[in-house]
Amino acid sequence: MRPLAGKRILDLSARCAQQPHALAAAMAGKLCALYGAEVVRPEGPMIDPTQPLGRFLDAGKQQSTATGFNAAIGPVFDAAIGDAKVAGAPILLRFSVFGPGQDPAMSELGLLALSGLLGIVGESHRPPAALAGHQPAYAAGLAGCTALLAALHAGGPETVDISIFDVTCWLNWKVAAAMMVMGEVPTRGGSRADWFTLPASDGHIALVYMEKDYPALRDMLAIEDPRFETRAGRLTHRAEFETLIRPWFAARTREAITREAQSRRIPIGPVRTPAELLADPQYAARGFVGAGGMPAMPFRANGVRPHG
């Protein structure tokens, strides 16, 4: 399925004024290319704000050194993606921080803080920790591509505005849901959390279990201390509980831990490195990693998972 086959999209991510905008525009352009559009990406006049992610974001696009594109090549494109108006392009997808005319200087870390996401990530006794990767920008790119698909289907002309802040707030939907359902806003758990990332003999494992799993965990680890029989007891004595269970995990490999835990239906998973993921049999069987190690998109079209 190539729903955008025959469409020409101008990707102006290299000319965006701010890095979050550039990454969002580049992601939207990447998705359009995967949907079959011819995506042209002119070089920027200064340092490209999408680097060093160009290989991932620009796969499937045509790179161009053209200048003066506003007047010269706008009319031959069905849409343009960026943060400024392009003369002649009937549809414009543009990104800003808060919306049209409200575009102060902003980093992705600032967006995470303003949206409240830093209030629920990390440990309570440490400084806030940023989410890995470029989640605000990439999510904004996905939102922009979805809106662009609708505009192209409707036939335009149209200007589509994406507020990266609004998208980041949407990523923090759990806070609003928790407030509506439970009447309180979640905060960073830290020492109040049930779960651990623990060292094994050859790396780390993630121990993520529910109350119903504790009897099986207790039997596997041969825990006899009655203080840990209830969740309240384990949280009250969390440091002692972690000290007690650490040696069992540290003495075993991730594979041995996973095998033993799964036999008891305890939700434990090994923490994989990027190099290990490239050779992982499950990833290979799913067709997730393409040639050169490029990841696939998380969907299939006509049974085929698009790479690039």
C-alpha positions as CSV (number, residue, x, y, z in Angstrom):
1,M,0.0,0.0,0.0
2,R,1.5,3.3,-1.1
3,P,-1.3,5.9,-0.4
4,L,0.9,8.8,-1.3
5,A,2.2,7.5,-4.6
6,G,2.4,10.3,-7.1
7,K,2.5,13.0,-4.4
8,R,5.5,15.3,-4.1
9,I,6.4,16.6,-0.6
10,L,8.9,19.4,0.1
11,D,10.7,18.6,3.4
12,L,12.2,21.8,4.9
13,S,13.4,20.2,8.1
14,A,17.0,21.3,7.4
15,R,15.9,24.9,7.4
16,C,13.8,24.9,10.6
17,A,14.7,27.5,13.2
18,Q,14.8,25.1,16.1
19,Q,15.9,21.5,16.6
20,P,12.5,20.1,17.9
21,H,10.8,21.6,14.8
22,A,13.4,20.1,12.5
23,L,13.2,16.6,14.0
24,A,9.4,16.7,13.9
25,A,9.4,17.9,10.3
26,A,12.0,15.3,9.3
27,M,10.0,12.5,10.9
28,A,6.8,13.6,9.1
29,G,8.7,13.6,5.8
30,K,10.2,10.2,6.6
31,L,6.7,8.8,7.1
32,C,5.5,10.4,3.9
33,A,8.3,8.7,2.0
34,L,7.4,5.4,3.5
35,Y,3.8,5.9,2.3
36,G,5.1,6.3,-1.2
37,A,5.5,10.0,-1.7
38,E,8.4,11.6,-3.5
39,V,10.0,13.6,-0.7
40,V,12.6,16.3,-1.6
41,R,14.8,17.7,1.2
42,P,16.9,20.8,0.4
43,E,20.0,21.4,2.4
44,G,20.0,24.0,5.1
45,P,21.9,27.3,5.0
46,M,23.6,26.5,8.3
47,I,24.3,23.5,10.5
48,D,21.6,20.9,10.0
49,P,19.6,20.6,13.2
50,T,18.6,17.0,12.4
51,Q,22.2,15.7,12.5
52,P,23.6,13.2,13.5
53,L,20.2,11.4,12.9
54,G,20.2,12.1,9.1
55,R,20.8,8.5,8.1
56,F,17.6,7.4,9.9
57,L,15.4,10.4,9.2
58,D,16.4,11.0,5.6
59,A,16.2,7.4,4.3
60,G,14.0,7.3,1.1
61,K,14.2,11.1,0.5
62,Q,15.9,13.0,-2.3
63,Q,18.5,15.4,-1.1
64,S,18.7,18.7,-2.9
65,T,21.1,21.6,-2.9
66,A,18.5,23.9,-4.6
67,T,18.2,27.5,-3.3
68,G,15.5,30.0,-3.8
69,F,12.9,27.2,-3.6
70,N,10.2,29.4,-2.1
71,A,9.3,30.9,-5.5
72,A,10.9,28.5,-7.9
73,I,9.7,25.0,-6.9
74,G,6.8,25.6,-4.6
75,P,4.1,25.2,-7.3
76,V,5.3,21.7,-8.3
77,F,4.9,20.2,-4.8
78,D,1.6,19.0,-3.3
79,A,2.7,20.0,0.2
80,A,5.6,21.4,2.2
81,I,6.7,20.5,5.7
82,G,8.6,23.0,7.9
83,D,8.0,26.0,10.1
84,A,7.5,28.8,7.5
85,K,5.2,29.4,4.6
86,V,6.2,28.2,1.1
87,A,4.9,30.2,-1.8
88,G,2.8,28.0,-4.1
89,A,2.6,24.8,-2.1
90,P,-1.2,24.3,-1.6
91,I,-0.7,22.5,1.7
92,L,1.7,23.5,4.5
93,L,2.4,21.4,7.5
94,R,4.2,23.6,10.1
95,F,5.5,23.1,13.6
96,S,5.7,25.6,16.5
97,V,6.1,25.4,20.3
98,F,2.6,26.6,21.4
99,G,0.9,27.4,18.0
100,P,1.0,30.0,15.3
101,G,2.7,33.2,16.5
102,Q,3.8,31.5,19.8
103,D,7.2,30.1,19.1
104,P,9.7,30.9,21.7
105,A,13.1,29.2,21.8
106,M,12.6,25.8,23.3
107,S,14.5,22.5,23.7
108,E,13.0,19.0,24.0
109,L,14.0,19.0,27.6
110,G,12.1,22.2,28.1
111,L,9.0,20.6,26.5
112,L,9.3,17.6,28.7
113,A,9.4,19.9,31.8
114,L,6.5,22.1,30.7
115,S,4.3,19.2,29.9
116,G,4.8,17.6,33.4
117,L,6.5,14.5,32.0
118,L,9.6,15.2,34.1
119,G,7.4,15.0,37.1
120,I,6.8,11.3,36.7
121,V,10.1,10.1,35.2
122,G,13.1,9.1,37.4
123,E,13.6,8.8,41.1
124,S,12.2,11.2,43.6
125,H,15.5,11.8,45.4
126,R,17.4,12.6,42.2
127,P,17.1,15.4,39.6
128,P,14.5,14.7,36.9
129,A,15.6,12.4,34.1
130,A,14.8,13.1,30.5
131,L,13.0,10.4,28.4
132,A,15.3,8.6,26.0
133,G,15.5,9.6,22.4
134,H,13.4,12.4,20.8
135,Q,9.9,11.4,21.9
136,P,8.3,14.9,21.8
137,A,9.6,15.7,18.3
138,Y,9.0,12.3,16.8
139,A,5.4,12.1,18.2
140,A,4.8,15.6,16.8
141,G,6.1,14.3,13.4
142,L,3.6,11.4,13.6
143,A,0.8,13.8,14.5
144,G,1.8,16.1,11.6
145,C,1.9,13.3,9.1
146,T,-1.5,12.1,10.2
147,A,-2.9,15.6,9.7
148,L,-1.1,16.0,6.4
149,L,-2.7,12.7,5.1
150,A,-6.1,14.2,6.0
151,A,-5.3,17.5,4.2
152,L,-4.1,15.7,1.1
153,H,-7.2,13.5,1.1
154,A,-9.4,16.6,1.4
155,G,-7.6,18.3,-1.5
156,G,-6.5,21.5,0.2
157,P,-5.4,24.2,0.1
158,E,-4.8,24.1,3.9
159,T,-2.3,25.1,6.5
160,V,-1.9,22.5,9.2
161,D,-0.4,23.7,12.5
162,I,1.1,21.3,15.1
163,S,1.9,22.5,18.6
164,I,4.8,20.4,19.8
165,F,3.9,21.3,23.4
166,D,0.3,20.1,22.9
167,V,1.7,16.8,21.5
168,T,4.0,16.4,24.5
169,C,1.1,17.0,26.9
170,W,-0.7,14.3,25.1
171,L,2.2,12.0,25.7
172,N,1.6,12.7,29.4
173,W,-2.0,11.4,29.2
174,K,-1.5,9.3,32.3
175,V,-1.5,12.3,34.6
176,A,-4.8,13.6,33.3
177,A,-6.3,10.0,33.5
178,A,-5.0,9.5,37.0
179,M,-6.5,12.8,38.1
180,M,-9.9,12.0,36.7
181,V,-10.0,8.4,37.9
182,M,-8.1,8.4,41.2
183,G,-8.2,12.1,42.1
184,E,-4.5,12.5,42.4
185,V,-1.5,13.2,40.1
186,P,1.2,10.5,39.9
187,T,4.7,11.6,40.9
188,R,8.1,10.0,40.5
189,G,8.1,6.8,42.4
190,G,11.8,6.3,43.3
191,S,12.1,4.4,46.5
192,R,8.3,3.9,46.6
193,A,8.4,1.8,43.4
194,D,7.9,-2.0,43.4
195,W,10.1,-2.8,40.5
196,F,13.9,-3.0,40.1
197,T,16.6,-3.1,37.5
198,L,19.2,-5.5,38.9
199,P,22.7,-6.5,37.8
200,A,23.1,-10.1,36.5
201,S,26.5,-11.8,36.0
202,D,26.5,-10.6,32.3
203,G,24.4,-7.5,32.3
204,H,21.1,-6.4,33.8
205,I,17.5,-7.6,34.2
206,A,14.2,-5.8,34.8
207,L,12.1,-7.3,37.6
208,V,8.6,-6.1,37.0
209,Y,6.0,-8.1,39.0
210,M,2.6,-7.7,40.5
211,E,1.3,-8.7,43.9
212,K,0.0,-12.0,42.6
213,D,3.5,-12.9,41.4
214,Y,5.2,-12.5,44.7
215,P,4.6,-16.0,46.1
216,A,6.4,-17.4,43.0
217,L,9.2,-14.8,43.3
218,R,9.6,-15.6,47.0
219,D,9.9,-19.3,46.3
220,M,12.4,-18.8,43.5
221,L,14.6,-16.6,45.6
222,A,14.0,-18.6,48.8
223,I,12.9,-15.6,50.8
224,E,11.9,-16.4,54.4
225,D,11.8,-12.9,55.9
226,P,8.1,-12.3,56.9
227,R,8.6,-8.5,56.6
228,F,8.3,-8.9,52.8
229,E,5.1,-10.9,52.6
230,T,3.0,-7.9,51.8
231,R,3.5,-5.0,49.4
232,A,3.4,-2.5,52.2
233,G,6.2,-4.4,54.0
234,R,8.4,-4.6,50.8
235,L,7.9,-0.9,50.2
236,T,8.6,0.0,53.9
237,H,11.8,-2.1,53.8
238,R,12.6,-1.6,50.2
239,A,16.4,-1.1,50.7
240,E,16.7,-4.3,52.7
241,F,14.6,-6.2,50.2
242,E,16.8,-5.1,47.3
243,T,19.9,-6.0,49.3
244,L,18.5,-9.5,50.0
245,I,17.6,-10.3,46.4
246,R,20.6,-8.8,44.6
247,P,23.1,-11.7,45.2
248,W,20.7,-14.2,43.6
249,F,20.6,-12.2,40.4
250,A,24.2,-11.2,40.4
251,A,25.3,-14.9,40.5
252,R,23.3,-15.9,37.3
253,T,23.3,-15.0,33.7
254,R,20.4,-13.1,32.1
255,E,19.4,-16.2,30.1
256,A,19.4,-18.4,33.2
257,I,17.4,-15.9,35.2
258,T,14.8,-15.4,32.4
259,R,14.5,-19.2,31.9
260,E,13.9,-19.8,35.6
261,A,11.5,-16.9,36.0
262,Q,9.4,-17.7,32.9
263,S,9.1,-21.3,34.1
264,R,7.4,-19.9,37.2
265,R,5.4,-17.2,35.2
266,I,7.3,-14.3,36.8
267,P,7.5,-11.3,34.5
268,I,11.3,-10.8,34.2
269,G,13.1,-9.5,31.1
270,P,16.8,-9.2,30.2
271,V,18.1,-5.7,29.4
272,R,19.5,-5.9,25.9
273,T,22.3,-3.8,24.4
274,P,21.8,-2.3,20.9
275,A,24.4,-4.7,19.5
276,E,22.5,-7.6,21.0
277,L,19.3,-6.4,19.5
278,L,20.8,-6.5,16.0
279,A,21.5,-10.2,16.4
280,D,18.4,-11.1,18.4
281,P,16.4,-14.0,16.9
282,Q,13.1,-12.5,17.8
283,Y,13.9,-9.3,16.0
284,A,15.1,-11.2,13.0
285,A,12.0,-13.4,12.9
286,R,9.8,-10.3,13.1
287,G,11.7,-8.6,10.3
288,F,12.3,-5.6,12.4
289,V,15.9,-4.9,11.5
290,G,16.7,-4.3,7.8
291,A,19.9,-4.1,5.8
292,G,22.6,-2.2,7.6
293,G,20.8,-2.4,11.0
294,M,18.1,0.1,10.1
295,P,14.9,-0.4,12.1
296,A,11.6,-1.0,10.5
297,M,8.4,1.0,11.1
298,P,6.0,-0.7,13.6
299,F,3.3,-1.6,11.0
300,R,2.9,-3.8,7.9
301,A,1.5,-2.9,4.5
302,N,0.3,-5.8,2.5
303,G,2.1,-8.1,4.9
304,V,5.4,-6.3,4.4
305,R,7.2,-4.2,7.1
306,P,8.7,-1.1,5.5
307,H,12.3,-0.4,6.4
308,G,14.3,2.9,6.3
